[in-house]
Amino acid sequence: MAETCRQFLKDCGVDPERMSLEWASAAEAPRFVELITGYVSKIKDKGPLGEAEGEEEREKLIRHLKAGVKAAQARKPRTALGTLSKKLHKEGNFSKEAITEGVKAKILPALRSERILQEIKMLLSEGALSLDELSKEVKAEKEEVEKHLSTLSKKGTVKEETGKWSMA
Amino acid sequence: MAQENVSMKENDMAQTGFEPRILGFFCHWCCYAAADSAGVSRYQYPPNVRVVRVMCTGRIDTRFILEAFKCGADGVFTGG
């Protein structure tokens, strides 16, 4: 789960190091204090969300995340997560490499494609956009966006007029 | 989720210097107890973490973390 989160945050344009998972037992108060202090100073160094991440503006980032939340609820990525954990359990291989590879191969593509789909819908409901603009806004390759657009137009959700896409 | 929204907004006051807003998901049986005992033994630690107590770290979902960032958290600390 943590690995999924890290990889997907990166896809959304958030520094994955902003998410941390640490272990401290009930008897380890000093260790807990150490962890919290270290983590807070690390985030302080990184600066506010959306600033340290580079060229991406904050609004765009929030939109990626909004679509990401929807994607995380979708059936496909969730099934992928379940299938992967079953597979890892069966093979008995819980090494970090196996998990990273599995997430990269199975879960991330499902999450990413769902995020792109959600984001296209969000953007088009605000106004018509061309393919170039769309792919730039959603941070994805043209081919990926095109694929979603053609499925959506088959369903009759979106339509194309003089090179611009809008909600039907 | 509503809880998170509120806690993030509450903290939207004018800031002198950068004070990160961090959301903490703490396991009731481990990290939450550790935080508690740290308080009792009067250890000093930064006040930037807003805590959401969960019954087990396993309860946390990818969605929770994304939602936290969406609401403007600068970081998410998960303690098990």
gemmi code that builds the backbone of each chain (N, CA, C; Angstrom):
import gemmi

chains = {
    "A": [
        ("MET", (0.836, -1.195, 0.000), (0.000, 0.000, 0.000), (0.878, 1.255, 0.000)),
        ("ALA", (1.880, 1.244, 0.866), (2.751, 2.422, 0.957), (3.479, 2.638, -0.362)),
        ("GLU", (3.907, 1.531, -0.969), (4.634, 1.633, -2.237), (3.712, 2.167, -3.331)),
        ("THR", (2.479, 1.664, -3.353), (1.495, 2.161, -4.308), (1.347, 3.660, -4.161)),
        ("CYS", (1.217, 4.067, -2.906), (1.012, 5.467, -2.601), (2.174, 6.306, -3.096)),
        ("ARG", (3.389, 5.830, -2.818), (4.566, 6.588, -3.217), (4.624, 6.759, -4.724)),
        ("GLN", (4.431, 5.642, -5.425), (4.537, 5.715, -6.883), (3.431, 6.580, -7.476)),
        ("PHE", (2.252, 6.487, -6.881), (1.141, 7.262, -7.436), (1.280, 8.744, -7.113)),
        ("LEU", (1.796, 9.067, -5.938), (2.030, 10.473, -5.597), (2.997, 11.084, -6.601)),
        ("LYS", (3.995, 10.302, -6.973), (4.969, 10.778, -7.938), (4.270, 11.056, -9.269)),
        ("ASP", (3.369, 10.167, -9.635), (2.620, 10.341, -10.871), (1.767, 11.610, -10.829)),
        ("CYS", (1.225, 11.898, -9.643), (0.403, 13.106, -9.495), (1.258, 14.362, -9.401)),
        ("GLY", (2.557, 14.209, -9.277), (3.435, 15.364, -9.207), (3.794, 15.791, -7.792)),
        ("VAL", (3.576, 14.902, -6.817), (3.955, 15.208, -5.442), (5.231, 14.443, -5.113)),
        ("ASP", (6.133, 15.090, -4.411), (7.353, 14.428, -3.976), (6.987, 13.258, -3.053)),
        ("PRO", (7.324, 12.019, -3.440), (6.897, 10.871, -2.624), (7.493, 10.879, -1.217)),
        ("GLU", (8.540, 11.647, -1.022), (9.148, 11.673, 0.313), (8.295, 12.419, 1.329)),
        ("ARG", (7.269, 13.102, 0.831), (6.371, 13.797, 1.761), (5.500, 12.822, 2.531)),
        ("MET", (5.421, 11.612, 2.017), (4.647, 10.589, 2.724), (5.642, 9.690, 3.442)),
        ("SER", (5.465, 9.548, 4.729), (6.399, 8.668, 5.425), (5.647, 7.644, 6.257)),
        ("LEU", (6.231, 6.468, 6.351), (5.642, 5.390, 7.139), (6.703, 4.914, 8.112)),
        ("GLU", (6.439, 5.077, 9.404), (7.444, 4.710, 10.407), (6.813, 3.843, 11.485)),
        ("TRP", (7.669, 3.135, 12.170), (7.173, 2.243, 13.217), (7.735, 2.648, 14.571)),
        ("ALA", (6.875, 2.805, 15.546), (7.316, 3.074, 16.909), (6.348, 2.369, 17.851)),
        ("SER", (6.857, 1.549, 18.714), (5.954, 0.840, 19.622), (5.529, 1.753, 20.762)),
        ("ALA", (4.557, 1.302, 21.532), (4.005, 2.128, 22.598), (5.058, 2.497, 23.630)),
        ("ALA", (6.108, 1.694, 23.742), (7.116, 1.945, 24.770), (8.247, 2.816, 24.268)),
        ("GLU", (8.175, 3.236, 23.006), (9.313, 3.941, 22.419), (9.070, 5.435, 22.260)),
        ("ALA", (8.716, 6.095, 23.338), (8.461, 7.528, 23.261), (9.663, 8.314, 22.732)),
        ("PRO", (10.884, 8.068, 23.221), (12.021, 8.837, 22.696), (12.214, 8.656, 21.191)),
        ("ARG", (12.026, 7.411, 20.734), (12.161, 7.152, 19.301), (11.091, 7.910, 18.517)),
        ("PHE", (9.887, 7.936, 19.059), (8.791, 8.641, 18.408), (9.119, 10.124, 18.265)),
        ("VAL", (9.625, 10.703, 19.352), (9.977, 12.128, 19.330), (11.039, 12.385, 18.271)),
        ("GLU", (12.009, 11.490, 18.202), (13.079, 11.606, 17.220), (12.505, 11.589, 15.792)),
        ("LEU", (11.625, 10.628, 15.558), (11.041, 10.469, 14.226), (10.268, 11.705, 13.817)),
        ("ILE", (9.414, 12.181, 14.721), (8.579, 13.344, 14.416), (9.450, 14.567, 14.155)),
        ("THR", (10.435, 14.783, 15.033), (11.295, 15.953, 14.879), (12.019, 15.907, 13.536)),
        ("GLY", (12.550, 14.730, 13.213), (13.265, 14.575, 11.950), (12.371, 14.822, 10.762)),
        ("TYR", (11.172, 14.278, 10.837), (10.247, 14.385, 9.713), (9.804, 15.836, 9.502)),
        ("VAL", (9.470, 16.506, 10.604), (9.012, 17.895, 10.488), (10.115, 18.772, 9.900)),
        ("SER", (11.352, 18.557, 10.327), (12.418, 19.408, 9.792), (12.663, 19.084, 8.313)),
        ("LYS", (12.444, 17.830, 7.935), (12.600, 17.465, 6.523), (11.562, 18.200, 5.666)),
        ("ILE", (10.312, 18.208, 6.152), (9.254, 18.891, 5.405), (9.511, 20.394, 5.377)),
        ("LYS", (10.029, 20.921, 6.481), (10.349, 22.350, 6.520), (11.355, 22.698, 5.438)),
        ("ASP", (12.338, 21.822, 5.257), (13.338, 22.044, 4.214), (12.706, 22.007, 2.829)),
        ("LYS", (11.743, 21.139, 2.662), (11.115, 20.982, 1.349), (10.207, 22.152, 1.004)),
        ("GLY", (9.690, 22.822, 2.026), (8.803, 23.956, 1.778), (7.374, 23.512, 1.566)),
        ("PRO", (6.470, 24.486, 1.349), (5.048, 24.157, 1.220), (4.780, 23.268, 0.010)),
        ("LEU", (3.685, 22.562, 0.084), (3.280, 21.680, -1.017), (3.084, 22.489, -2.288)),
        ("GLY", (3.628, 21.991, -3.382), (3.428, 22.665, -4.657), (4.539, 23.643, -4.985)),
        ("GLU", (5.395, 23.937, -3.992), (6.480, 24.866, -4.262), (7.754, 24.106, -4.591)),
        ("ALA", (8.036, 23.107, -3.736), (9.260, 22.338, -3.922), (9.162, 21.391, -5.109)),
        ("GLU", (7.938, 21.127, -5.548), (7.753, 20.131, -6.586), (8.196, 20.625, -7.957)),
        ("GLY", (8.544, 21.891, -8.044), (9.078, 22.371, -9.308), (8.078, 23.149, -10.121)),
        ("GLU", (8.158, 22.927, -11.448), (7.459, 23.827, -12.358), (5.941, 23.790, -12.209)),
        ("GLU", (5.451, 22.729, -11.571), (4.002, 22.591, -11.542), (3.343, 23.599, -10.621)),
        ("GLU", (2.312, 24.256, -11.106), (1.636, 25.202, -10.244), (0.726, 24.446, -9.290)),
        ("ARG", (0.433, 25.125, -8.212), (-0.322, 24.485, -7.137), (-1.717, 24.024, -7.578)),
        ("GLU", (-2.368, 24.870, -8.354), (-3.737, 24.536, -8.773), (-3.785, 23.253, -9.585)),
        ("LYS", (-2.792, 23.160, -10.460), (-2.703, 21.984, -11.317), (-2.495, 20.742, -10.464)),
        ("LEU", (-1.624, 20.897, -9.500), (-1.292, 19.792, -8.601), (-2.522, 19.323, -7.846)),
        ("ILE", (-3.292, 20.304, -7.370), (-4.503, 19.942, -6.624), (-5.483, 19.209, -7.536)),
        ("ARG", (-5.537, 19.643, -8.808), (-6.435, 18.945, -9.725), (-5.984, 17.512, -9.957)),
        ("HIS", (-4.671, 17.319, -10.122), (-4.156, 15.952, -10.267), (-4.587, 15.111, -9.068)),
        ("LEU", (-4.464, 15.712, -7.892), (-4.774, 14.964, -6.669), (-6.263, 14.658, -6.564)),
        ("LYS", (-7.078, 15.642, -6.989), (-8.525, 15.420, -6.948), (-8.901, 14.223, -7.804)),
        ("ALA", (-8.337, 14.205, -9.008), (-8.590, 13.070, -9.898), (-7.998, 11.807, -9.294)),
        ("GLY", (-6.865, 11.954, -8.616), (-6.209, 10.816, -7.986), (-7.068, 10.180, -6.917)),
        ("VAL", (-7.752, 11.018, -6.135), (-8.635, 10.500, -5.090), (-9.726, 9.650, -5.723)),
        ("LYS", (-10.275, 10.171, -6.838), (-11.323, 9.412, -7.517), (-10.771, 8.100, -8.055)),
        ("ALA", (-9.546, 8.185, -8.585), (-8.934, 6.988, -9.155), (-8.705, 5.932, -8.082)),
        ("ALA", (-8.330, 6.392, -6.879), (-8.041, 5.446, -5.801), (-9.291, 4.711, -5.342)),
        ("GLN", (-10.461, 5.274, -5.689), (-11.708, 4.625, -5.306), (-12.201, 3.683, -6.391)),
        ("ALA", (-11.633, 3.822, -7.584), (-12.156, 3.069, -8.723), (-11.921, 1.573, -8.561)),
        ("ARG", (-12.714, 0.799, -9.269), (-12.678, -0.646, -9.071), (-11.389, -1.256, -9.599)),
        ("LYS", (-10.974, -0.816, -10.771), (-9.833, -1.475, -11.428), (-8.556, -1.464, -10.592)),
        ("PRO", (-8.099, -0.279, -10.163), (-6.869, -0.270, -9.358), (-7.009, -1.061, -8.067)),
        ("ARG", (-8.185, -1.053, -7.484), (-8.379, -1.762, -6.218), (-8.291, -3.266, -6.430)),
        ("THR", (-8.858, -3.718, -7.564), (-8.751, -5.142, -7.874), (-7.286, -5.497, -8.100)),
        ("ALA", (-6.579, -4.610, -8.796), (-5.165, -4.864, -9.077), (-4.382, -5.013, -7.781)),
        ("LEU", (-4.710, -4.168, -6.806), (-4.030, -4.234, -5.506), (-4.285, -5.582, -4.828)),
        ("GLY", (-5.534, -6.015, -4.889), (-5.885, -7.298, -4.284), (-5.190, -8.456, -4.966)),
        ("THR", (-5.184, -8.423, -6.306), (-4.553, -9.502, -7.063), (-3.063, -9.584, -6.758)),
        ("LEU", (-2.441, -8.402, -6.685), (-0.994, -8.387, -6.423), (-0.689, -8.941, -5.037)),
        ("SER", (-1.470, -8.537, -4.044), (-1.165, -9.022, -2.693), (-1.392, -10.534, -2.605)),
        ("LYS", (-2.381, -11.025, -3.344), (-2.606, -12.478, -3.375), (-1.403, -13.173, -3.997)),
        ("LYS", (-0.931, -12.590, -5.068), (0.188, -13.201, -5.796), (1.445, -13.228, -4.919)),
        ("LEU", (1.708, -12.112, -4.254), (2.893, -12.044, -3.391), (2.787, -13.062, -2.270)),
        ("HIS", (1.599, -13.196, -1.751), (1.377, -14.131, -0.657), (1.633, -15.564, -1.105)),
        ("LYS", (1.157, -15.861, -2.297), (1.297, -17.213, -2.841), (2.772, -17.550, -3.056)),
        ("GLU", (3.491, -16.574, -3.601), (4.904, -16.829, -3.884), (5.761, -16.721, -2.631)),
        ("GLY", (5.212, -16.123, -1.608), (5.961, -15.963, -0.367), (7.142, -15.019, -0.489)),
        ("ASN", (7.125, -14.205, -1.519), (8.242, -13.289, -1.751), (7.803, -11.864, -1.397)),
        ("PHE", (8.238, -11.408, -0.228), (7.822, -10.067, 0.206), (8.979, -9.083, 0.148)),
        ("SER", (9.953, -9.364, -0.703), (11.095, -8.456, -0.799), (10.648, -7.126, -1.394)),
        ("LYS", (11.423, -6.102, -1.098), (11.062, -4.765, -1.554), (11.019, -4.699, -3.075)),
        ("GLU", (11.969, -5.399, -3.710), (12.041, -5.367, -5.176), (10.766, -5.951, -5.777)),
        ("ALA", (10.347, -7.090, -5.231), (9.162, -7.759, -5.774), (7.944, -6.848, -5.668)),
        ("ILE", (7.818, -6.169, -4.524), (6.671, -5.283, -4.327), (6.741, -4.096, -5.291)),
        ("THR", (7.928, -3.481, -5.358), (8.080, -2.321, -6.241), (7.753, -2.684, -7.687)),
        ("GLU", (8.300, -3.807, -8.121), (8.066, -4.242, -9.500), (6.585, -4.517, -9.744)),
        ("GLY", (5.981, -5.222, -8.800), (4.569, -5.571, -8.940), (3.688, -4.344, -9.039)),
        ("VAL", (3.960, -3.388, -8.165), (3.158, -2.153, -8.161), (3.345, -1.417, -9.479)),
        ("LYS", (4.589, -1.356, -9.914), (4.913, -0.629, -11.141), (4.215, -1.261, -12.344)),
        ("ALA", (4.190, -2.592, -12.361), (3.654, -3.286, -13.526), (2.136, -3.334, -13.520)),
        ("LYS", (1.547, -3.501, -12.346), (0.103, -3.764, -12.311), (-0.739, -2.591, -11.802)),
        ("ILE", (-0.373, -2.064, -10.641), (-1.283, -1.109, -10.008), (-1.134, 0.293, -10.582)),
        ("LEU", (0.112, 0.724, -10.748), (0.316, 2.103, -11.207), (-0.362, 2.385, -12.545)),
        ("PRO", (-0.214, 1.503, -13.565), (-0.892, 1.797, -14.831), (-2.400, 1.951, -14.666)),
        ("ALA", (-2.992, 1.085, -13.822), (-4.444, 1.168, -13.613), (-4.824, 2.492, -12.963)),
        ("LEU", (-4.054, 2.880, -11.936), (-4.334, 4.140, -11.245), (-4.145, 5.326, -12.174)),
        ("ARG", (-3.057, 5.278, -12.932), (-2.733, 6.394, -13.813), (-3.800, 6.577, -14.881)),
        ("SER", (-4.198, 5.468, -15.481), (-5.186, 5.577, -16.546), (-6.512, 6.103, -15.998)),
        ("GLU", (-6.843, 5.668, -14.791), (-8.077, 6.143, -14.163), (-7.974, 7.641, -13.837)),
        ("ARG", (-6.806, 8.051, -13.366), (-6.606, 9.479, -13.059), (-6.755, 10.328, -14.314)),
        ("ILE", (-6.141, 9.871, -15.418), (-6.216, 10.627, -16.665), (-7.665, 10.748, -17.127)),
        ("LEU", (-8.381, 9.626, -17.033), (-9.787, 9.625, -17.435), (-10.586, 10.639, -16.620)),
        ("GLN", (-10.393, 10.592, -15.301), (-11.135, 11.513, -14.426), (-10.770, 12.958, -14.723)),
        ("GLU", (-9.497, 13.175, -14.994), (-9.050, 14.544, -15.209), (-9.578, 15.094, -16.532)),
        ("ILE", (-9.622, 14.237, -17.546), (-10.193, 14.672, -18.826), (-11.632, 15.121, -18.617)),
        ("LYS", (-12.379, 14.309, -17.867), (-13.784, 14.648, -17.612), (-13.896, 15.972, -16.867)),
        ("MET", (-13.029, 16.156, -15.860), (-13.074, 17.390, -15.074), (-12.785, 18.603, -15.948)),
        ("LEU", (-11.748, 18.463, -16.782), (-11.333, 19.600, -17.608), (-12.378, 19.939, -18.656)),
        ("LEU", (-12.908, 18.898, -19.295), (-13.859, 19.153, -20.373), (-15.184, 19.708, -19.858)),
        ("SER", (-15.538, 19.384, -18.619), (-16.790, 19.937, -18.101), (-16.651, 21.438, -17.831)),
        ("GLU", (-15.398, 21.914, -17.784), (-15.194, 23.360, -17.599), (-15.163, 24.104, -18.926)),
        ("GLY", (-14.795, 23.408, -20.003), (-14.750, 24.067, -21.293), (-14.041, 23.214, -22.326)),
        ("ALA", (-14.168, 23.611, -23.600), (-13.579, 22.821, -24.674), (-12.062, 23.011, -24.722)),
        ("LEU", (-11.374, 21.924, -25.026), (-9.917, 21.976, -25.115), (-9.443, 21.112, -26.278)),
        ("SER", (-8.294, 21.484, -26.830), (-7.733, 20.652, -27.895), (-6.902, 19.531, -27.289)),
        ("LEU", (-6.523, 18.583, -28.133), (-5.766, 17.423, -27.651), (-4.440, 17.833, -27.024)),
        ("ASP", (-3.758, 18.788, -27.664), (-2.471, 19.254, -27.128), (-2.624, 19.833, -25.736)),
        ("GLU", (-3.633, 20.699, -25.617), (-3.866, 21.345, -24.314), (-4.177, 20.297, -23.256)),
        ("LEU", (-5.019, 19.347, -23.653), (-5.408, 18.305, -22.698), (-4.208, 17.518, -22.199)),
        ("SER", (-3.382, 17.092, -23.124), (-2.267, 16.246, -22.706), (-1.286, 17.032, -21.836)),
        ("LYS", (-1.187, 18.327, -22.089), (-0.314, 19.162, -21.264), (-0.911, 19.338, -19.857)),
        ("GLU", (-2.214, 19.565, -19.836), (-2.879, 19.813, -18.547), (-2.890, 18.580, -17.653)),
        ("VAL", (-3.118, 17.419, -18.239), (-3.219, 16.222, -17.392), (-1.859, 15.550, -17.180)),
        ("LYS", (-0.815, 16.112, -17.761), (0.527, 15.545, -17.588), (0.575, 14.106, -18.114)),
        ("ALA", (0.195, 13.947, -19.367), (0.212, 12.605, -19.950), (0.534, 12.694, -21.426)),
        ("GLU", (0.963, 11.576, -21.981), (1.270, 11.528, -23.415), (-0.025, 11.685, -24.224)),
        ("LYS", (0.152, 12.194, -25.469), (-1.012, 12.384, -26.331), (-1.742, 11.074, -26.594)),
        ("GLU", (-0.945, 10.010, -26.774), (-1.550, 8.707, -27.110), (-2.503, 8.251, -25.999)),
        ("GLU", (-2.045, 8.451, -24.754), (-2.867, 8.026, -23.614), (-4.185, 8.788, -23.593)),
        ("VAL", (-4.084, 10.110, -23.796), (-5.279, 10.947, -23.771), (-6.208, 10.573, -24.921)),
        ("GLU", (-5.602, 10.335, -26.089), (-6.383, 9.993, -27.273), (-7.205, 8.725, -27.051)),
        ("LYS", (-6.558, 7.759, -26.404), (-7.229, 6.477, -26.153), (-8.492, 6.698, -25.315)),
        ("HIS", (-8.337, 7.482, -24.253), (-9.485, 7.745, -23.385), (-10.561, 8.525, -24.116)),
        ("LEU", (-10.117, 9.497, -24.940), (-11.087, 10.326, -25.663), (-11.904, 9.478, -26.623)),
        ("SER", (-11.238, 8.523, -27.290), (-11.993, 7.723, -28.263), (-12.999, 6.812, -27.551)),
        ("THR", (-12.605, 6.262, -26.384), (-13.602, 5.442, -25.654), (-14.749, 6.308, -25.174)),
        ("LEU", (-14.419, 7.505, -24.690), (-15.467, 8.390, -24.182), (-16.410, 8.824, -25.299)),
        ("SER", (-15.841, 9.088, -26.476), (-16.711, 9.556, -27.561), (-17.576, 8.410, -28.080)),
        ("LYS", (-17.062, 7.181, -27.987), (-17.889, 6.025, -28.372), (-19.098, 5.916, -27.442)),
        ("LYS", (-18.845, 6.215, -26.181), (-19.940, 6.172, -25.202), (-20.873, 7.372, -25.375)),
        ("GLY", (-20.413, 8.357, -26.102), (-21.231, 9.543, -26.314), (-21.089, 10.589, -25.216)),
        ("THR", (-20.015, 10.479, -24.427), (-19.820, 11.454, -23.344), (-19.157, 12.733, -23.854)),
        ("VAL", (-18.226, 12.570, -24.801), (-17.539, 13.753, -25.324), (-17.701, 13.815, -26.851)),
        ("LYS", (-17.463, 15.004, -27.413), (-17.504, 15.118, -28.873), (-16.403, 16.061, -29.348)),
        ("GLU", (-16.048, 15.912, -30.618), (-14.987, 16.735, -31.175), (-15.566, 17.690, -32.202)),
        ("GLU", (-15.160, 18.957, -32.090), (-15.599, 19.944, -33.081), (-14.418, 20.793, -33.477)),
        ("THR", (-14.084, 20.789, -34.712), (-12.951, 21.551, -35.245), (-11.718, 21.474, -34.337)),
        ("GLY", (-11.319, 20.247, -34.059), (-10.088, 20.048, -33.287), (-10.200, 20.268, -31.800)),
        ("LYS", (-11.367, 20.676, -31.334), (-11.534, 20.892, -29.893), (-12.505, 19.884, -29.305)),
        ("TRP", (-12.183, 19.408, -28.134), (-13.037, 18.425, -27.479), (-13.891, 19.089, -26.417)),
        ("SER", (-15.144, 18.625, -26.318), (-15.995, 19.145, -25.249), (-16.982, 18.072, -24.825)),
        ("MET", (-17.677, 18.327, -23.726), (-18.685, 17.383, -23.262), (-19.865, 17.372, -24.233)),
        ("ALA", (-20.401, 16.199, -24.527), (-21.520, 16.110, -25.458), (-22.814, 16.483, -24.754)),
    ],
    "B": [
        ("MET", (-13.065, 12.035, 6.566), (-12.615, 12.969, 5.548), (-12.990, 14.399, 5.917)),
        ("ALA", (-14.199, 14.565, 6.424), (-14.639, 15.902, 6.807), (-13.720, 16.451, 7.891)),
        ("GLN", (-13.336, 15.554, 8.776), (-12.446, 15.931, 9.874), (-11.162, 16.563, 9.339)),
        ("GLU", (-10.599, 15.918, 8.324), (-9.363, 16.419, 7.748), (-9.567, 17.810, 7.187)),
        ("ASN", (-10.662, 17.975, 6.429), (-10.934, 19.262, 5.815), (-10.946, 20.364, 6.851)),
        ("VAL", (-11.612, 20.108, 7.950), (-11.741, 21.098, 8.997), (-10.379, 21.416, 9.594)),
        ("SER", (-9.633, 20.368, 9.923), (-8.368, 20.611, 10.606), (-7.407, 21.401, 9.718)),
        ("MET", (-7.496, 21.172, 8.389), (-6.603, 21.894, 7.503), (-7.019, 23.360, 7.393)),
        ("LYS", (-8.318, 23.591, 7.380), (-8.790, 24.960, 7.240), (-8.498, 25.763, 8.499)),
        ("GLU", (-8.745, 25.136, 9.616), (-8.522, 25.798, 10.904), (-7.140, 26.414, 10.984)),
        ("ASN", (-6.227, 25.704, 10.351), (-4.837, 26.094, 10.494), (-4.391, 27.082, 9.425)),
        ("ASP", (-5.363, 27.586, 8.662), (-5.000, 28.437, 7.541), (-4.703, 29.874, 7.945)),
        ("MET", (-4.162, 30.061, 9.114), (-3.896, 31.429, 9.556), (-2.597, 31.968, 8.946)),
        ("ALA", (-2.442, 33.268, 9.092), (-1.237, 33.894, 8.566), (-0.020, 33.293, 9.248)),
        ("GLN", (0.993, 33.010, 8.449), (2.137, 32.320, 9.023), (3.377, 33.195, 8.983)),
        ("THR", (4.101, 33.169, 10.070), (5.394, 33.828, 10.071), (6.423, 32.724, 9.898)),
        ("GLY", (7.157, 32.779, 8.801), (8.043, 31.668, 8.485), (7.203, 30.513, 8.016)),
        ("PHE", (7.848, 29.443, 7.644), (7.061, 28.326, 7.154), (6.870, 27.268, 8.230)),
        ("GLU", (5.625, 27.096, 8.634), (5.290, 26.015, 9.554), (4.516, 24.968, 8.771)),
        ("PRO", (5.119, 23.835, 8.492), (4.415, 22.849, 7.674), (3.192, 22.295, 8.374)),
        ("ARG", (2.185, 21.985, 7.568), (0.991, 21.341, 8.107), (1.088, 19.858, 7.783)),
        ("ILE", (1.221, 19.087, 8.801), (1.423, 17.662, 8.594), (0.267, 16.889, 9.211)),
        ("LEU", (-0.236, 15.935, 8.447), (-1.298, 15.096, 8.970), (-0.686, 13.778, 9.421)),
        ("GLY", (-0.986, 13.384, 10.639), (-0.452, 12.121, 11.140), (-1.542, 11.085, 11.283)),
        ("PHE", (-1.304, 9.917, 10.746), (-2.201, 8.788, 10.990), (-1.507, 7.892, 12.005)),
        ("PHE", (-2.055, 7.807, 13.202), (-1.387, 7.024, 14.235), (-2.226, 5.805, 14.603)),
        ("CYS", (-1.532, 4.700, 14.748), (-2.184, 3.478, 15.185), (-2.506, 3.602, 16.671)),
        ("HIS", (-3.709, 3.245, 17.030), (-4.148, 3.384, 18.418), (-3.236, 2.645, 19.390)),
        ("TRP", (-2.698, 1.499, 18.948), (-1.984, 0.620, 19.880), (-0.488, 0.883, 19.917)),
        ("CYS", (0.046, 1.558, 18.904), (1.501, 1.741, 18.879), (1.876, 3.216, 18.956)),
        ("CYS", (1.830, 3.872, 17.819), (2.352, 5.225, 17.745), (1.542, 6.199, 18.594)),
        ("TYR", (0.250, 5.987, 18.636), (-0.591, 6.899, 19.427), (-0.209, 6.797, 20.898)),
        ("ALA", (0.001, 5.543, 21.343), (0.426, 5.331, 22.727), (1.816, 5.918, 22.959)),
        ("ALA", (2.673, 5.798, 21.952), (4.022, 6.361, 22.066), (3.953, 7.874, 22.183)),
        ("ALA", (3.076, 8.484, 21.376), (2.909, 9.934, 21.433), (2.397, 10.345, 22.803)),
        ("ASP", (1.485, 9.543, 23.307), (0.917, 9.796, 24.620), (1.994, 9.755, 25.699)),
        ("SER", (2.792, 8.697, 25.661), (3.804, 8.558, 26.713), (4.906, 9.594, 26.541)),
        ("ALA", (5.136, 10.045, 25.298), (6.105, 11.126, 25.082), (5.604, 12.393, 25.762)),
        ("GLY", (4.301, 12.602, 25.672), (3.709, 13.762, 26.326), (3.821, 13.649, 27.834)),
        ("VAL", (3.520, 12.477, 28.353), (3.566, 12.258, 29.793), (4.978, 12.448, 30.325)),
        ("SER", (5.964, 11.952, 29.581), (7.350, 12.102, 30.060), (7.948, 13.442, 29.654)),
        ("ARG", (7.108, 14.338, 29.151), (7.489, 15.705, 28.830), (8.652, 15.842, 27.864)),
        ("TYR", (8.623, 15.007, 26.834), (9.585, 15.206, 25.758), (9.060, 16.357, 24.907)),
        ("GLN", (9.988, 17.124, 24.321), (9.570, 18.219, 23.446), (9.569, 17.732, 22.013)),
        ("TYR", (8.497, 17.989, 21.294), (8.522, 17.736, 19.851), (7.637, 18.731, 19.117)),
        ("PRO", (7.942, 18.962, 17.813), (7.261, 20.026, 17.078), (5.738, 19.844, 17.051)),
        ("PRO", (5.009, 20.947, 17.108), (3.540, 20.872, 17.183), (2.865, 20.855, 15.819)),
        ("ASN", (3.602, 20.514, 14.760), (3.035, 20.637, 13.417), (2.135, 19.482, 13.009)),
        ("VAL", (2.152, 18.428, 13.782), (1.408, 17.246, 13.359), (-0.010, 17.248, 13.912)),
        ("ARG", (-0.995, 17.148, 12.994), (-2.398, 16.979, 13.407), (-2.663, 15.491, 13.351)),
        ("VAL", (-3.215, 14.977, 14.403), (-3.301, 13.521, 14.486), (-4.707, 13.002, 14.173)),
        ("VAL", (-4.745, 11.978, 13.337), (-5.968, 11.207, 13.153), (-5.655, 9.822, 13.708)),
        ("ARG", (-6.414, 9.393, 14.697), (-6.144, 8.090, 15.298), (-6.914, 7.016, 14.538)),
        ("VAL", (-6.214, 5.990, 14.151), (-6.888, 4.858, 13.507), (-6.681, 3.631, 14.392)),
        ("MET", (-7.569, 2.665, 14.245), (-7.472, 1.497, 15.121), (-6.303, 0.600, 14.743)),
        ("CYS", (-5.866, 0.696, 13.508), (-4.720, -0.100, 13.064), (-4.157, 0.586, 11.833)),
        ("THR", (-2.848, 0.527, 11.658), (-2.238, 1.168, 10.490), (-2.777, 0.549, 9.195)),
        ("GLY", (-3.181, -0.709, 9.285), (-3.711, -1.402, 8.109), (-5.012, -0.805, 7.594)),
        ("ARG", (-5.647, 0.009, 8.411), (-6.901, 0.642, 7.997), (-6.662, 1.729, 6.961)),
        ("ILE", (-5.463, 2.236, 6.908), (-5.183, 3.382, 6.051), (-5.179, 2.969, 4.585)),
        ("ASP", (-5.803, 3.810, 3.784), (-5.943, 3.512, 2.374), (-5.209, 4.576, 1.559)),
        ("THR", (-4.817, 4.196, 0.353), (-4.169, 5.162, -0.547), (-4.992, 6.433, -0.657)),
        ("ARG", (-6.299, 6.243, -0.648), (-7.198, 7.381, -0.814), (-7.046, 8.405, 0.310)),
        ("PHE", (-6.865, 7.916, 1.542), (-6.745, 8.829, 2.683), (-5.575, 9.785, 2.475)),
        ("ILE", (-4.475, 9.203, 2.024), (-3.256, 9.990, 1.903), (-3.391, 11.011, 0.777)),
        ("LEU", (-3.980, 10.565, -0.339), (-4.203, 11.497, -1.448), (-5.138, 12.624, -1.019)),
        ("GLU", (-6.169, 12.249, -0.276), (-7.142, 13.239, 0.186), (-6.461, 14.289, 1.068)),
        ("ALA", (-5.566, 13.828, 1.917), (-4.844, 14.748, 2.797), (-4.046, 15.755, 1.976)),
        ("PHE", (-3.329, 15.262, 0.972), (-2.548, 16.175, 0.138), (-3.466, 17.115, -0.641)),
        ("LYS", (-4.608, 16.589, -1.063), (-5.560, 17.402, -1.812), (-6.041, 18.577, -0.968)),
        ("CYS", (-6.235, 18.307, 0.336), (-6.710, 19.355, 1.238), (-5.565, 20.292, 1.628)),
        ("GLY", (-4.402, 20.089, 1.096), (-3.321, 21.041, 1.314), (-2.336, 20.684, 2.394)),
        ("ALA", (-2.296, 19.432, 2.820), (-1.282, 19.042, 3.793), (0.088, 19.077, 3.140)),
        ("ASP", (1.096, 19.483, 3.912), (2.450, 19.528, 3.347), (3.142, 18.181, 3.483)),
        ("GLY", (2.595, 17.345, 4.335), (3.184, 16.027, 4.488), (2.218, 15.108, 5.231)),
        ("VAL", (2.399, 13.816, 5.038), (1.593, 12.853, 5.766), (2.521, 11.892, 6.494)),
        ("PHE", (2.347, 11.804, 7.793), (3.184, 10.916, 8.594), (2.328, 9.760, 9.089)),
        ("THR", (2.716, 8.564, 8.681), (1.956, 7.396, 9.119), (2.768, 6.660, 10.172)),
        ("GLY", (2.206, 6.494, 11.342), (2.948, 5.826, 12.406), (2.272, 4.559, 12.860)),
        ("GLY", (2.997, 3.465, 12.749), (2.428, 2.189, 13.152), (3.085, 1.658, 14.397)),
    ],
}
model = gemmi.Model(1)
for chain_id, residues in chains.items():
    chain = gemmi.Chain(chain_id)
    for i, (resn, *xyz) in enumerate(residues, 1):
        res = gemmi.Residue()
        res.name, res.seqid = resn, gemmi.SeqId(i, " ")
        for name, pos in zip(("N", "CA", "C"), xyz):
            atom = gemmi.Atom()
            atom.name, atom.element = name, gemmi.Element(name[0])
            atom.pos, atom.b_iso = gemmi.Position(*pos), 0.0
            res.add_atom(atom)
        chain.add_residue(res)
    model.add_chain(chain)
structure = gemmi.Structure()
structure.add_model(model)
structure.setup_entities()
